[in-house]
C-alpha cells in the first residue's frame, strides 16, 4: 500500500493529513510522489491515522494488470 492509496482509503485530503500530523500538505504530497519519506517518528501516527500498519504503509502497491 502506498502513502497515496492509504490516504485515499482513509478518505482524507492532503490538507487534513497535514493538519493532523502538523506538517504541510506539500510534505504529504512529497511522500505520495516518492520525492521524500516522512520522518521515522511520523510512521506510527501516519499508520494510525490511515488505519493500517507501518508494514502495510511501507509496502509498495502491486502493479495493476
N, C-alpha and C positions, 0 to 999 in steps of 0.2 A: 504494500500500500504506500503510495507516495504521500508527501505532505499535502499536495493538492487534492488528491482523491479522499484523503482522511478528512480534510476540512469540508469538502463538499458533502461527504456522507454525514458529517455532523450538522450540516445545514447552517454553517457560519460564513460570514463575509470576512475578507481580509481585515477590514477595519475592526470588526468585532473581536477577532483573534488578537489583533494588536492591542486593543484596549484591555482585554482580559489578561494579557501577558506583559503589559507595559512595554511594548515595542511598537515600532511604526508599522503601518500596513505595507510600506515598501520593504521592510525586513521580511515580512511574511511572504511577499511576492518573490523575493530573492531565494528563500528556502524552496519555494514551489518550482522555481525555474532552474534550480541547481547552481545558482551563482554563488551562494553561500550556504552554510549549515547553521542552525541555531546553536547557541552555547549549550554545552552538555547539561548545565544546570536548568535549562528550559525543557529538556526532553520529557521529564516526568510530568510537568504541568501541561505540556502540549498534548501528550498522550491522554491524560486525564480529561482535558477539555474536549478532545476529539472522541473519547470513549473507546480507545484502543490501547494496545500495549506498545511499549517502546520498540520491541522487536518488530511488530507489525508496521510501525511508523517508519522504520529504517529499512524495511524490505521493499525493493522496487516492485512496481506493478508488473504483472506478466504482460508481455506484448500481446496486442489484440490480433486475432487470426483473421 
